[in-house]
């Protein structure tokens, strides 16, 4: 599956548009991560546990989006975007979306 954040796939021609596809995941924080983040914020630096959590969330949302594209018969997703939103205190949604297409 080709996944790009551009409106075209370089070197390919889009022969069919299958429509909008999306994937999301909602993740909650963890008490141990929060404690570590509080301590880390005192000295500064990257919050590696949160970075890993966001990476896992992006991967899962993108996997769900590409599964939906495959189910529509697409072999590529163009114009891919990511967004986040707070759902409730201590949890956030990561949402991936794009346009499923056939590119040859």
C-alpha positions, 0 to 999 in steps of 0.5 A, spaced: 500 500 500 502 506 497 501 512 503 503 519 501 501 526 504 501 529 497 495 529 492 499 525 487 503 519 487 510 520 483 510 516 477 503 513 477 497 515 474 491 515 478 485 511 475 480 511 480 478 514 486 475 510 492 473 515 497 475 518 504 478 512 508 480 513 516 483 510 522 483 512 529 485 510 536 484 513 543 489 512 548 489 513 555 495 516 559 498 511 564 499 513 572 507 510 571 508 514 565 505 521 568 509 520 574 515 519 570 513 525 565 512 530 572 519 528 574 522 529 567 519 536 566 523 538 572 529 537 568 527 538 561 528 533 555 524 529 551 518 525 554 520 518 551 514 514 554 509 519 551 513 519 544 513 512 544 505 512 545 504 517 540 508 513 535 504 507 537 498 511 536 500 513 529 501 506 526 495 503 529 491 509 526 494 508 519 494 501 519 486 501 520 486 507 515 490 502 510 485 496 511 479 500 510 482 502 503 484 495 501 477 493 503 475 498 497 480 495 492 485 501 493 492 500 492 494 507 495 492 513 499 493 520 497 493 526 501 494 523 508 493 527 514 493 526 522 490 530 527 489 529 535 484 531 539 482 530 547 477 526 548 476 526 556 481 528 561 487 523 560 486 520 553 487 523 546 484 520 539 489 520 534 485 520 527 488 519 520 485 520 514 486 520 506 483 519 499 483 511 497 485 511 490 488 506 485 494 508 482 498 505 476 
